[in-house]
Amino acid sequence: MIKYYVDVPNAALPDEVWITLASFDTKEEAIEYTQHYFLADEEGNINLISEIESDEEEDEDVLRCEKCGKEFPKSDEYYAEVAYDQHECEDGG
Ligand SMILES: [Zn+2]
């Protein structure tokens, strides 16, 4: 006897096995379930990817000297700015 399972990835542990949410005797019931809870398409497929235009500026995680290209990681933002101010620019400043 064929059963139809609705499984989803474990969002917190993507490498782990998928989690079974429900099982049905017919594919139609399984599709209805996925449409009701996950806005699935007519085949029960859901799309996990959203494409949204962002107007946020990309937050660079390094401070880069425009003259010599030297980079200062902003893991410590204060230190990065001090090191930036004090570095010896390779093009002679
Ligand atoms: Zn420089």
PDB file of the backbone (N, CA, C, O) and the ligand in Angstrom, with CONECT records:
HET     ZN  A 101       1
ATOM      1  N   MET A   1       0.838  -1.200   0.000  1.00  0.00           N
ATOM      2  CA  MET A   1       0.000   0.000   0.000  1.00  0.00           C
ATOM      3  C   MET A   1       0.874   1.251   0.000  1.00  0.00           C
ATOM      4  O   MET A   1       1.785   1.396   0.815  1.00  0.00           O
ATOM      5  N   ILE A   2       0.582   2.122  -0.905  1.00  0.00           N
ATOM      6  CA  ILE A   2       1.373   3.353  -1.026  1.00  0.00           C
ATOM      7  C   ILE A   2       0.830   4.416  -0.075  1.00  0.00           C
ATOM      8  O   ILE A   2      -0.376   4.646   0.012  1.00  0.00           O
ATOM      9  N   LYS A   3       1.760   5.056   0.636  1.00  0.00           N
ATOM     10  CA  LYS A   3       1.395   6.192   1.486  1.00  0.00           C
ATOM     11  C   LYS A   3       2.145   7.414   0.959  1.00  0.00           C
ATOM     12  O   LYS A   3       3.222   7.297   0.374  1.00  0.00           O
ATOM     13  N   TYR A   4       1.560   8.572   1.175  1.00  0.00           N
ATOM     14  CA  TYR A   4       2.184   9.821   0.734  1.00  0.00           C
ATOM     15  C   TYR A   4       2.575  10.626   1.966  1.00  0.00           C
ATOM     16  O   TYR A   4       1.734  10.966   2.798  1.00  0.00           O
ATOM     17  N   TYR A   5       3.864  10.922   2.066  1.00  0.00           N
ATOM     18  CA  TYR A   5       4.399  11.621   3.236  1.00  0.00           C
ATOM     19  C   TYR A   5       4.721  13.066   2.909  1.00  0.00           C
ATOM     20  O   TYR A   5       5.202  13.373   1.818  1.00  0.00           O
ATOM     21  N   VAL A   6       4.455  13.945   3.850  1.00  0.00           N
ATOM     22  CA  VAL A   6       4.862  15.343   3.733  1.00  0.00           C
ATOM     23  C   VAL A   6       6.042  15.534   4.685  1.00  0.00           C
ATOM     24  O   VAL A   6       5.894  15.462   5.905  1.00  0.00           O
ATOM     25  N   ASP A   7       7.196  15.776   4.108  1.00  0.00           N
ATOM     26  CA  ASP A   7       8.429  15.951   4.883  1.00  0.00           C
ATOM     27  C   ASP A   7       8.982  17.355   4.674  1.00  0.00           C
ATOM     28  O   ASP A   7       8.869  17.921   3.587  1.00  0.00           O
ATOM     29  N   VAL A   8       9.571  17.906   5.709  1.00  0.00           N
ATOM     30  CA  VAL A   8      10.211  19.217   5.588  1.00  0.00           C
ATOM     31  C   VAL A   8      11.625  19.128   6.148  1.00  0.00           C
ATOM     32  O   VAL A   8      11.907  18.313   7.027  1.00  0.00           O
ATOM     33  N   PRO A   9      12.522  19.987   5.622  1.00  0.00           N
ATOM     34  CA  PRO A   9      13.877  20.012   6.178  1.00  0.00           C
ATOM     35  C   PRO A   9      13.847  20.499   7.616  1.00  0.00           C
ATOM     36  O   PRO A   9      12.955  21.250   8.012  1.00  0.00           O
ATOM     37  N   ASN A  10      14.819  20.069   8.383  1.00  0.00           N
ATOM     38  CA  ASN A  10      14.988  20.566   9.743  1.00  0.00           C
ATOM     39  C   ASN A  10      15.759  21.881   9.653  1.00  0.00           C
ATOM     40  O   ASN A  10      16.974  21.885   9.457  1.00  0.00           O
ATOM     41  N   ALA A  11      15.042  22.996   9.798  1.00  0.00           N
ATOM     42  CA  ALA A  11      15.660  24.298   9.559  1.00  0.00           C
ATOM     43  C   ALA A  11      16.839  24.556  10.490  1.00  0.00           C
ATOM     44  O   ALA A  11      17.813  25.197  10.095  1.00  0.00           O
ATOM     45  N   ALA A  12      16.758  24.062  11.725  1.00  0.00           N
ATOM     46  CA  ALA A  12      17.835  24.305  12.673  1.00  0.00           C
ATOM     47  C   ALA A  12      19.036  23.393  12.404  1.00  0.00           C
ATOM     48  O   ALA A  12      20.165  23.726  12.766  1.00  0.00           O
ATOM     49  N   LEU A  13      18.794  22.260  11.776  1.00  0.00           N
ATOM     50  CA  LEU A  13      19.854  21.284  11.514  1.00  0.00           C
ATOM     51  C   LEU A  13      19.731  20.796  10.070  1.00  0.00           C
ATOM     52  O   LEU A  13      19.256  19.687   9.826  1.00  0.00           O
ATOM     53  N   PRO A  14      20.156  21.620   9.119  1.00  0.00           N
ATOM     54  CA  PRO A  14      19.911  21.305   7.707  1.00  0.00           C
ATOM     55  C   PRO A  14      20.538  19.999   7.239  1.00  0.00           C
ATOM     56  O   PRO A  14      20.088  19.435   6.242  1.00  0.00           O
ATOM     57  N   ASP A  15      21.555  19.504   7.921  1.00  0.00           N
ATOM     58  CA  ASP A  15      22.189  18.255   7.507  1.00  0.00           C
ATOM     59  C   ASP A  15      21.446  17.019   8.004  1.00  0.00           C
ATOM     60  O   ASP A  15      21.726  15.905   7.563  1.00  0.00           O
ATOM     61  N   GLU A  16      20.513  17.213   8.909  1.00  0.00           N
ATOM     62  CA  GLU A  16      19.813  16.069   9.487  1.00  0.00           C
ATOM     63  C   GLU A  16      18.695  15.596   8.561  1.00  0.00           C
ATOM     64  O   GLU A  16      18.341  16.269   7.593  1.00  0.00           O
ATOM     65  N   VAL A  17      18.147  14.420   8.881  1.00  0.00           N
ATOM     66  CA  VAL A  17      17.048  13.897   8.070  1.00  0.00           C
ATOM     67  C   VAL A  17      15.836  14.816   8.171  1.00  0.00           C
ATOM     68  O   VAL A  17      15.656  15.540   9.150  1.00  0.00           O
ATOM     69  N   TRP A  18      15.011  14.762   7.126  1.00  0.00           N
ATOM     70  CA  TRP A  18      13.834  15.610   7.097  1.00  0.00           C
ATOM     71  C   TRP A  18      12.808  15.120   8.107  1.00  0.00           C
ATOM     72  O   TRP A  18      12.810  13.954   8.503  1.00  0.00           O
ATOM     73  N   ILE A  19      11.937  16.025   8.512  1.00  0.00           N
ATOM     74  CA  ILE A  19      10.932  15.737   9.524  1.00  0.00           C
ATOM     75  C   ILE A  19       9.604  15.424   8.827  1.00  0.00           C
ATOM     76  O   ILE A  19       9.128  16.195   7.994  1.00  0.00           O
ATOM     77  N   THR A  20       9.022  14.289   9.182  1.00  0.00           N
ATOM     78  CA  THR A  20       7.727  13.932   8.606  1.00  0.00           C
ATOM     79  C   THR A  20       6.613  14.643   9.371  1.00  0.00           C
ATOM     80  O   THR A  20       6.485  14.492  10.585  1.00  0.00           O
ATOM     81  N   LEU A  21       5.812  15.417   8.645  1.00  0.00           N
ATOM     82  CA  LEU A  21       4.728  16.173   9.280  1.00  0.00           C
ATOM     83  C   LEU A  21       3.415  15.412   9.240  1.00  0.00           C
ATOM     84  O   LEU A  21       2.618  15.494  10.175  1.00  0.00           O
ATOM     85  N   ALA A  22       3.185  14.673   8.166  1.00  0.00           N
ATOM     86  CA  ALA A  22       1.892  14.020   8.000  1.00  0.00           C
ATOM     87  C   ALA A  22       2.017  12.954   6.916  1.00  0.00           C
ATOM     88  O   ALA A  22       2.928  12.996   6.089  1.00  0.00           O
ATOM     89  N   SER A  23       1.095  12.005   6.933  1.00  0.00           N
ATOM     90  CA  SER A  23       1.047  11.004   5.863  1.00  0.00           C
ATOM     91  C   SER A  23      -0.404  10.822   5.435  1.00  0.00           C
ATOM     92  O   SER A  23      -1.331  10.978   6.230  1.00  0.00           O
ATOM     93  N   PHE A  24      -0.574  10.491   4.174  1.00  0.00           N
ATOM     94  CA  PHE A  24      -1.918  10.410   3.589  1.00  0.00           C
ATOM     95  C   PHE A  24      -2.012   9.188   2.682  1.00  0.00           C
ATOM     96  O   PHE A  24      -1.003   8.663   2.211  1.00  0.00           O
ATOM     97  N   ASP A  25      -3.244   8.750   2.449  1.00  0.00           N
ATOM     98  CA  ASP A  25      -3.470   7.610   1.564  1.00  0.00           C
ATOM     99  C   ASP A  25      -3.485   8.022   0.093  1.00  0.00           C
ATOM    100  O   ASP A  25      -3.243   7.205  -0.795  1.00  0.00           O
ATOM    101  N   THR A  26      -3.776   9.309  -0.150  1.00  0.00           N
ATOM    102  CA  THR A  26      -3.788   9.759  -1.546  1.00  0.00           C
ATOM    103  C   THR A  26      -2.867  10.956  -1.719  1.00  0.00           C
ATOM    104  O   THR A  26      -2.639  11.739  -0.797  1.00  0.00           O
ATOM    105  N   LYS A  27      -2.345  11.069  -2.942  1.00  0.00           N
ATOM    106  CA  LYS A  27      -1.463  12.187  -3.239  1.00  0.00           C
ATOM    107  C   LYS A  27      -2.236  13.506  -3.179  1.00  0.00           C
ATOM    108  O   LYS A  27      -1.691  14.535  -2.778  1.00  0.00           O
ATOM    109  N   GLU A  28      -3.513  13.466  -3.583  1.00  0.00           N
ATOM    110  CA  GLU A  28      -4.331  14.678  -3.579  1.00  0.00           C
ATOM    111  C   GLU A  28      -4.439  15.250  -2.169  1.00  0.00           C
ATOM    112  O   GLU A  28      -4.344  16.463  -1.984  1.00  0.00           O
ATOM    113  N   GLU A  29      -4.634  14.387  -1.179  1.00  0.00           N
ATOM    114  CA  GLU A  29      -4.722  14.860   0.208  1.00  0.00           C
ATOM    115  C   GLU A  29      -3.407  15.481   0.660  1.00  0.00           C
ATOM    116  O   GLU A  29      -3.388  16.505   1.343  1.00  0.00           O
ATOM    117  N   ALA A  30      -2.308  14.841   0.266  1.00  0.00           N
ATOM    118  CA  ALA A  30      -0.995  15.365   0.649  1.00  0.00           C
ATOM    119  C   ALA A  30      -0.780  16.738   0.023  1.00  0.00           C
ATOM    120  O   ALA A  30      -0.261  17.651   0.665  1.00  0.00           O
ATOM    121  N   ILE A  31      -1.186  16.873  -1.239  1.00  0.00           N
ATOM    122  CA  ILE A  31      -1.033  18.164  -1.922  1.00  0.00           C
ATOM    123  C   ILE A  31      -1.906  19.222  -1.245  1.00  0.00           C
ATOM    124  O   ILE A  31      -1.460  20.351  -1.038  1.00  0.00           O
ATOM    125  N   GLU A  32      -3.135  18.869  -0.902  1.00  0.00           N
ATOM    126  CA  GLU A  32      -4.008  19.826  -0.212  1.00  0.00           C
ATOM    127  C   GLU A  32      -3.377  20.301   1.092  1.00  0.00           C
ATOM    128  O   GLU A  32      -3.434  21.484   1.428  1.00  0.00           O
ATOM    129  N   TYR A  33      -2.781  19.373   1.816  1.00  0.00           N
ATOM    130  CA  TYR A  33      -2.127  19.715   3.085  1.00  0.00           C
ATOM    131  C   TYR A  33      -1.004  20.728   2.846  1.00  0.00           C
ATOM    132  O   TYR A  33      -0.906  21.736   3.546  1.00  0.00           O
ATOM    133  N   THR A  34      -0.159  20.449   1.850  1.00  0.00           N
ATOM    134  CA  THR A  34       0.969  21.354   1.595  1.00  0.00           C
ATOM    135  C   THR A  34       0.475  22.703   1.093  1.00  0.00           C
ATOM    136  O   THR A  34       1.091  23.732   1.372  1.00  0.00           O
ATOM    137  N   GLN A  35      -0.637  22.707   0.353  1.00  0.00           N
ATOM    138  CA  GLN A  35      -1.168  23.984  -0.114  1.00  0.00           C
ATOM    139  C   GLN A  35      -1.745  24.780   1.047  1.00  0.00           C
ATOM    140  O   GLN A  35      -1.573  25.996   1.128  1.00  0.00           O
ATOM    141  N   HIS A  36      -2.428  24.082   1.943  1.00  0.00           N
ATOM    142  CA  HIS A  36      -3.043  24.767   3.078  1.00  0.00           C
ATOM    143  C   HIS A  36      -1.987  25.367   4.008  1.00  0.00           C
ATOM    144  O   HIS A  36      -2.091  26.526   4.408  1.00  0.00           O
ATOM    145  N   TYR A  37      -0.968  24.567   4.350  1.00  0.00           N
ATOM    146  CA  TYR A  37       0.002  25.027   5.352  1.00  0.00           C
ATOM    147  C   TYR A  37       1.204  25.750   4.766  1.00  0.00           C
ATOM    148  O   TYR A  37       1.805  26.588   5.439  1.00  0.00           O
ATOM    149  N   PHE A  38       1.567  25.443   3.521  1.00  0.00           N
ATOM    150  CA  PHE A  38       2.831  25.985   2.987  1.00  0.00           C
ATOM    151  C   PHE A  38       2.671  26.699   1.655  1.00  0.00           C
ATOM    152  O   PHE A  38       3.659  26.988   0.979  1.00  0.00           O
ATOM    153  N   LEU A  39       1.437  26.981   1.277  1.00  0.00           N
ATOM    154  CA  LEU A  39       1.200  27.689   0.009  1.00  0.00           C
ATOM    155  C   LEU A  39       1.896  26.972  -1.153  1.00  0.00           C
ATOM    156  O   LEU A  39       2.473  27.609  -2.034  1.00  0.00           O
ATOM    157  N   ALA A  40       1.829  25.643  -1.136  1.00  0.00           N
ATOM    158  CA  ALA A  40       2.470  24.863  -2.184  1.00  0.00           C
ATOM    159  C   ALA A  40       1.743  25.045  -3.511  1.00  0.00           C
ATOM    160  O   ALA A  40       0.606  25.515  -3.554  1.00  0.00           O
ATOM    161  N   ASP A  41       2.426  24.661  -4.600  1.00  0.00           N
ATOM    162  CA  ASP A  41       1.778  24.733  -5.906  1.00  0.00           C
ATOM    163  C   ASP A  41       0.913  23.489  -6.128  1.00  0.00           C
ATOM    164  O   ASP A  41       0.725  22.690  -5.210  1.00  0.00           O
ATOM    165  N   GLU A  42       0.394  23.329  -7.332  1.00  0.00           N
ATOM    166  CA  GLU A  42      -0.564  22.250  -7.603  1.00  0.00           C
ATOM    167  C   GLU A  42       0.073  20.863  -7.553  1.00  0.00           C
ATOM    168  O   GLU A  42      -0.624  19.849  -7.599  1.00  0.00           O
ATOM    169  N   GLU A  43       1.411  20.826  -7.458  1.00  0.00           N
ATOM    170  CA  GLU A  43       2.078  19.534  -7.314  1.00  0.00           C
ATOM    171  C   GLU A  43       2.603  19.319  -5.890  1.00  0.00           C
ATOM    172  O   GLU A  43       3.254  18.311  -5.611  1.00  0.00           O
ATOM    173  N   GLY A  44       2.322  20.257  -5.004  1.00  0.00           N
ATOM    174  CA  GLY A  44       2.782  20.130  -3.627  1.00  0.00           C
ATOM    175  C   GLY A  44       4.187  20.657  -3.407  1.00  0.00           C
ATOM    176  O   GLY A  44       4.793  20.421  -2.362  1.00  0.00           O
ATOM    177  N   ASN A  45       4.704  21.375  -4.401  1.00  0.00           N
ATOM    178  CA  ASN A  45       6.060  21.911  -4.263  1.00  0.00           C
ATOM    179  C   ASN A  45       6.023  23.286  -3.626  1.00  0.00           C
ATOM    180  O   ASN A  45       5.156  24.107  -3.924  1.00  0.00           O
ATOM    181  N   ILE A  46       6.985  23.519  -2.740  1.00  0.00           N
ATOM    182  CA  ILE A  46       7.143  24.860  -2.178  1.00  0.00           C
ATOM    183  C   ILE A  46       8.506  25.394  -2.570  1.00  0.00           C
ATOM    184  O   ILE A  46       9.464  24.638  -2.734  1.00  0.00           O
ATOM    185  N   ASN A  47       8.580  26.697  -2.716  1.00  0.00           N
ATOM    186  CA  ASN A  47       9.825  27.346  -3.096  1.00  0.00           C
ATOM    187  C   ASN A  47      10.377  28.056  -1.865  1.00  0.00           C
ATOM    188  O   ASN A  47       9.709  28.909  -1.281  1.00  0.00           O
ATOM    189  N   LEU A  48      11.593  27.704  -1.474  1.00  0.00           N
ATOM    190  CA  LEU A  48      12.182  28.275  -0.263  1.00  0.00           C
ATOM    191  C   LEU A  48      12.933  29.569  -0.535  1.00  0.00           C
ATOM    192  O   LEU A  48      13.424  30.215   0.391  1.00  0.00           O
ATOM    193  N   ILE A  49      13.021  29.944  -1.803  1.00  0.00           N
ATOM    194  CA  ILE A  49      13.873  31.080  -2.148  1.00  0.00           C
ATOM    195  C   ILE A  49      13.024  32.298  -2.483  1.00  0.00           C
ATOM    196  O   ILE A  49      12.097  32.217  -3.289  1.00  0.00           O
ATOM    197  N   SER A  50      13.348  33.433  -1.855  1.00  0.00           N
ATOM    198  CA  SER A  50      12.693  34.695  -2.171  1.00  0.00           C
ATOM    199  C   SER A  50      13.711  35.621  -2.806  1.00  0.00           C
ATOM    200  O   SER A  50      14.846  35.718  -2.340  1.00  0.00           O
ATOM    201  N   GLU A  51      13.310  36.297  -3.860  1.00  0.00           N
ATOM    202  CA  GLU A  51      14.190  37.275  -4.478  1.00  0.00           C
ATOM    203  C   GLU A  51      13.599  38.646  -4.247  1.00  0.00           C
ATOM    204  O   GLU A  51      12.562  38.992  -4.814  1.00  0.00           O
ATOM    205  N   ILE A  52      14.260  39.422  -3.415  1.00  0.00           N
ATOM    206  CA  ILE A  52      13.731  40.728  -3.031  1.00  0.00           C
ATOM    207  C   ILE A  52      14.807  41.775  -3.248  1.00  0.00           C
ATOM    208  O   ILE A  52      15.936  41.628  -2.781  1.00  0.00           O
ATOM    209  N   GLU A  53      14.453  42.819  -3.950  1.00  0.00           N
ATOM    210  CA  GLU A  53      15.384  43.928  -4.150  1.00  0.00           C
ATOM    211  C   GLU A  53      15.592  44.632  -2.813  1.00  0.00           C
ATOM    212  O   GLU A  53      14.632  45.059  -2.171  1.00  0.00           O
ATOM    213  N   SER A  54      16.841  44.749  -2.403  1.00  0.00           N
ATOM    214  CA  SER A  54      17.127  45.391  -1.125  1.00  0.00           C
ATOM    215  C   SER A  54      17.707  46.764  -1.363  1.00  0.00           C
ATOM    216  O   SER A  54      18.555  46.940  -2.239  1.00  0.00           O
ATOM    217  N   ASP A  55      17.253  47.755  -0.580  1.00  0.00           N
ATOM    218  CA  ASP A  55      17.875  49.070  -0.707  1.00  0.00           C
ATOM    219  C   ASP A  55      18.861  49.330   0.424  1.00  0.00           C
ATOM    220  O   ASP A  55      19.348  50.447   0.599  1.00  0.00           O
ATOM    221  N   GLU A  56      19.149  48.266   1.196  1.00  0.00           N
ATOM    222  CA  GLU A  56      20.180  48.420   2.216  1.00  0.00           C
ATOM    223  C   GLU A  56      21.557  48.447   1.569  1.00  0.00           C
ATOM    224  O   GLU A  56      21.816  47.721   0.609  1.00  0.00           O
ATOM    225  N   GLU A  57      22.416  49.267   2.087  1.00  0.00           N
ATOM    226  CA  GLU A  57      23.792  49.267   1.628  1.00  0.00           C
ATOM    227  C   GLU A  57      24.454  47.984   2.108  1.00  0.00           C
ATOM    228  O   GLU A  57      24.187  47.505   3.210  1.00  0.00           O
ATOM    229  N   GLU A  58      25.318  47.437   1.267  1.00  0.00           N
ATOM    230  CA  GLU A  58      26.034  46.252   1.725  1.00  0.00           C
ATOM    231  C   GLU A  58      26.959  46.636   2.862  1.00  0.00           C
ATOM    232  O   GLU A  58      27.769  47.556   2.752  1.00  0.00           O
ATOM    233  N   ASP A  59      26.818  45.907   3.955  1.00  0.00           N
ATOM    234  CA  ASP A  59      27.611  46.217   5.127  1.00  0.00           C
ATOM    235  C   ASP A  59      28.949  45.499   5.017  1.00  0.00           C
ATOM    236  O   ASP A  59      29.050  44.306   5.303  1.00  0.00           O
ATOM    237  N   GLU A  60      29.972  46.236   4.600  1.00  0.00           N
ATOM    238  CA  GLU A  60      31.276  45.606   4.444  1.00  0.00           C
ATOM    239  C   GLU A  60      31.854  45.288   5.815  1.00  0.00           C
ATOM    240  O   GLU A  60      31.728  46.077   6.751  1.00  0.00           O
ATOM    241  N   ASP A  61      32.488  44.130   5.923  1.00  0.00           N
ATOM    242  CA  ASP A  61      33.058  43.758   7.209  1.00  0.00           C
ATOM    243  C   ASP A  61      34.541  44.080   7.278  1.00  0.00           C
ATOM    244  O   ASP A  61      35.247  43.622   8.176  1.00  0.00           O
ATOM    245  N   VAL A  62      35.003  44.870   6.323  1.00  0.00           N
ATOM    246  CA  VAL A  62      36.379  45.348   6.384  1.00  0.00           C
ATOM    247  C   VAL A  62      36.419  46.829   6.043  1.00  0.00           C
ATOM    248  O   VAL A  62      35.576  47.351   5.314  1.00  0.00           O
ATOM    249  N   LEU A  63      37.426  47.481   6.596  1.00  0.00           N
ATOM    250  CA  LEU A  63      37.727  48.863   6.254  1.00  0.00           C
ATOM    251  C   LEU A  63      38.853  48.782   5.234  1.00  0.00           C
ATOM    252  O   LEU A  63      39.888  48.177   5.512  1.00  0.00           O
ATOM    253  N   ARG A  64      38.672  49.380   4.053  1.00  0.00           N
ATOM    254  CA  ARG A  64      39.672  49.219   3.006  1.00  0.00           C
ATOM    255  C   ARG A  64      40.261  50.577   2.642  1.00  0.00           C
ATOM    256  O   ARG A  64      39.536  51.544   2.408  1.00  0.00           O
ATOM    257  N   CYS A  65      41.590  50.627   2.599  1.00  0.00           N
ATOM    258  CA  CYS A  65      42.264  51.853   2.191  1.00  0.00           C
ATOM    259  C   CYS A  65      42.109  52.012   0.682  1.00  0.00           C
ATOM    260  O   CYS A  65      42.449  51.110  -0.084  1.00  0.00           O
ATOM    261  N   GLU A  66      41.598  53.155   0.268  1.00  0.00           N
ATOM    262  CA  GLU A  66      41.391  53.349  -1.165  1.00  0.00           C
ATOM    263  C   GLU A  66      42.693  53.581  -1.901  1.00  0.00           C
ATOM    264  O   GLU A  66      42.752  53.406  -3.118  1.00  0.00           O
ATOM    265  N   LYS A  67      43.738  53.972  -1.189  1.00  0.00           N
ATOM    266  CA  LYS A  67      45.021  54.215  -1.852  1.00  0.00           C
ATOM    267  C   LYS A  67      45.788  52.932  -2.098  1.00  0.00           C
ATOM    268  O   LYS A  67      46.195  52.659  -3.227  1.00  0.00           O
ATOM    269  N   CYS A  68      45.994  52.127  -1.037  1.00  0.00           N
ATOM    270  CA  CYS A  68      46.844  50.946  -1.188  1.00  0.00           C
ATOM    271  C   CYS A  68      46.048  49.644  -1.172  1.00  0.00           C
ATOM    272  O   CYS A  68      46.601  48.587  -1.474  1.00  0.00           O
ATOM    273  N   GLY A  69      44.777  49.697  -0.829  1.00  0.00           N
ATOM    274  CA  GLY A  69      43.957  48.491  -0.862  1.00  0.00           C
ATOM    275  C   GLY A  69      44.071  47.636   0.382  1.00  0.00           C
ATOM    276  O   GLY A  69      43.425  46.592   0.474  1.00  0.00           O
ATOM    277  N   LYS A  70      44.891  48.062   1.355  1.00  0.00           N
ATOM    278  CA  LYS A  70      45.033  47.295   2.579  1.00  0.00           C
ATOM    279  C   LYS A  70      43.698  47.230   3.324  1.00  0.00           C
ATOM    280  O   LYS A  70      42.955  48.210   3.390  1.00  0.00           O
ATOM    281  N   GLU A  71      43.412  46.035   3.888  1.00  0.00           N
ATOM    282  CA  GLU A  71      42.126  45.833   4.543  1.00  0.00           C
ATOM    283  C   GLU A  71      42.278  45.647   6.044  1.00  0.00           C
ATOM    284  O   GLU A  71      43.229  45.023   6.515  1.00  0.00           O
ATOM    285  N   PHE A  72      41.331  46.194   6.781  1.00  0.00           N
ATOM    286  CA  PHE A  72      41.321  46.095   8.239  1.00  0.00           C
ATOM    287  C   PHE A  72      39.989  45.515   8.676  1.00  0.00           C
ATOM    288  O   PHE A  72      38.961  46.188   8.594  1.00  0.00           O
ATOM    289  N   PRO A  73      39.996  44.264   9.141  1.00  0.00           N
ATOM    290  CA  PRO A  73      38.731  43.620   9.516  1.00  0.00           C
ATOM    291  C   PRO A  73      38.035  44.410  10.621  1.00  0.00           C
ATOM    292  O   PRO A  73      38.659  44.860  11.582  1.00  0.00           O
ATOM    293  N   LYS A  74      36.721  44.563  10.451  1.00  0.00           N
ATOM    294  CA  LYS A  74      35.953  45.333  11.431  1.00  0.00           C
ATOM    295  C   LYS A  74      35.439  44.472  12.578  1.00  0.00           C
ATOM    296  O   LYS A  74      34.490  44.853  13.264  1.00  0.00           O
ATOM    297  N   SER A  75      36.071  43.295  12.793  1.00  0.00           N
ATOM    298  CA  SER A  75      35.624  42.474  13.917  1.00  0.00           C
ATOM    299  C   SER A  75      35.743  43.285  15.205  1.00  0.00           C
ATOM    300  O   SER A  75      34.943  43.136  16.128  1.00  0.00           O
ATOM    301  N   ASP A  76      36.768  44.150  15.246  1.00  0.00           N
ATOM    302  CA  ASP A  76      36.846  45.162  16.307  1.00  0.00           C
ATOM    303  C   ASP A  76      36.873  46.513  15.605  1.00  0.00           C
ATOM    304  O   ASP A  76      37.915  46.948  15.116  1.00  0.00           O
ATOM    305  N   GLU A  77      35.729  47.166  15.561  1.00  0.00           N
ATOM    306  CA  GLU A  77      35.594  48.359  14.727  1.00  0.00           C
ATOM    307  C   GLU A  77      36.527  49.495  15.174  1.00  0.00           C
ATOM    308  O   GLU A  77      37.089  50.213  14.348  1.00  0.00           O
ATOM    309  N   TYR A  78      36.677  49.639  16.473  1.00  0.00           N
ATOM    310  CA  TYR A  78      37.550  50.703  16.976  1.00  0.00           C
ATOM    311  C   TYR A  78      38.985  50.444  16.547  1.00  0.00           C
ATOM    312  O   TYR A  78      39.661  51.338  16.037  1.00  0.00           O
ATOM    313  N   TYR A  79      39.442  49.223  16.755  1.00  0.00           N
ATOM    314  CA  TYR A  79      40.808  48.890  16.361  1.00  0.00           C
ATOM    315  C   TYR A  79      41.002  49.076  14.861  1.00  0.00           C
ATOM    316  O   TYR A  79      42.035  49.584  14.426  1.00  0.00           O
ATOM    317  N   ALA A  80      40.011  48.667  14.070  1.00  0.00           N
ATOM    318  CA  ALA A  80      40.124  48.789  12.620  1.00  0.00           C
ATOM    319  C   ALA A  80      40.353  50.243  12.226  1.00  0.00           C
ATOM    320  O   ALA A  80      41.173  50.536  11.355  1.00  0.00           O
ATOM    321  N   GLU A  81      39.618  51.160  12.876  1.00  0.00           N
ATOM    322  CA  GLU A  81      39.767  52.573  12.510  1.00  0.00           C
ATOM    323  C   GLU A  81      41.129  53.120  12.934  1.00  0.00           C
ATOM    324  O   GLU A  81      41.750  53.892  12.204  1.00  0.00           O
ATOM    325  N   VAL A  82      41.590  52.711  14.128  1.00  0.00           N
ATOM    326  CA  VAL A  82      42.911  53.158  14.581  1.00  0.00           C
ATOM    327  C   VAL A  82      43.988  52.622  13.656  1.00  0.00           C
ATOM    328  O   VAL A  82      44.870  53.366  13.227  1.00  0.00           O
ATOM    329  N   ALA A  83      43.920  51.323  13.345  1.00  0.00           N
ATOM    330  CA  ALA A  83      44.922  50.712  12.479  1.00  0.00           C
ATOM    331  C   ALA A  83      44.892  51.351  11.098  1.00  0.00           C
ATOM    332  O   ALA A  83      45.932  51.541  10.467  1.00  0.00           O
ATOM    333  N   TYR A  84      43.682  51.681  10.631  1.00  0.00           N
ATOM    334  CA  TYR A  84      43.543  52.337   9.332  1.00  0.00           C
ATOM    335  C   TYR A  84      44.246  53.688   9.351  1.00  0.00           C
ATOM    336  O   TYR A  84      44.994  54.026   8.433  1.00  0.00           O
ATOM    337  N   ASP A  85      43.993  54.465  10.420  1.00  0.00           N
ATOM    338  CA  ASP A  85      44.593  55.794  10.507  1.00  0.00           C
ATOM    339  C   ASP A  85      46.114  55.731  10.587  1.00  0.00           C
ATOM    340  O   ASP A  85      46.808  56.626  10.104  1.00  0.00           O
ATOM    341  N   GLN A  86      46.627  54.663  11.205  1.00  0.00           N
ATOM    342  CA  GLN A  86      48.068  54.614  11.472  1.00  0.00           C
ATOM    343  C   GLN A  86      48.859  53.798  10.466  1.00  0.00           C
ATOM    344  O   GLN A  86      50.088  53.782  10.527  1.00  0.00           O
ATOM    345  N   HIS A  87      48.198  53.125   9.550  1.00  0.00           N
ATOM    346  CA  HIS A  87      48.965  52.224   8.659  1.00  0.00           C
ATOM    347  C   HIS A  87      49.842  53.038   7.724  1.00  0.00           C
ATOM    348  O   HIS A  87      49.527  54.170   7.358  1.00  0.00           O
ATOM    349  N   GLU A  88      50.959  52.417   7.353  1.00  0.00           N
ATOM    350  CA  GLU A  88      51.846  53.061   6.414  1.00  0.00           C
ATOM    351  C   GLU A  88      51.414  52.689   5.020  1.00  0.00           C
ATOM    352  O   GLU A  88      51.528  51.539   4.595  1.00  0.00           O
ATOM    353  N   CYS A  89      50.928  53.659   4.334  1.00  0.00           N
ATOM    354  CA  CYS A  89      50.372  53.393   3.022  1.00  0.00           C
ATOM    355  C   CYS A  89      51.489  53.007   2.060  1.00  0.00           C
ATOM    356  O   CYS A  89      52.531  53.657   1.988  1.00  0.00           O
ATOM    357  N   GLU A  90      51.234  51.915   1.316  1.00  0.00           N
ATOM    358  CA  GLU A  90      52.307  51.398   0.465  1.00  0.00           C
ATOM    359  C   GLU A  90      52.558  52.278  -0.760  1.00  0.00           C
ATOM    360  O   GLU A  90      53.574  52.130  -1.438  1.00  0.00           O
ATOM    361  N   ASP A  91      51.636  53.187  -1.038  1.00  0.00           N
ATOM    362  CA  ASP A  91      51.921  54.082  -2.183  1.00  0.00           C
ATOM    363  C   ASP A  91      52.595  55.358  -1.696  1.00  0.00           C
ATOM    364  O   ASP A  91      52.761  56.314  -2.453  1.00  0.00           O
ATOM    365  N   GLY A  92      52.984  55.361  -0.410  1.00  0.00           N
ATOM    366  CA  GLY A  92      53.738  56.483   0.128  1.00  0.00           C
ATOM    367  C   GLY A  92      52.850  57.521   0.788  1.00  0.00           C
ATOM    368  O   GLY A  92      53.351  58.520   1.304  1.00  0.00           O
ATOM    369  N   GLY A  93      51.545  57.305   0.782  1.00  0.00           N
ATOM    370  CA  GLY A  93      50.627  58.216   1.445  1.00  0.00           C
ATOM    371  C   GLY A  93      50.407  59.429   0.582  1.00  0.00           C
ATOM    372  O   GLY A  93      49.658  60.329   0.961  1.00  0.00           O
TER     373      GLY A  93
HETATM  374 ZN    ZN A 101      46.828  52.671   2.498  1.00  0.00          ZN2+
END
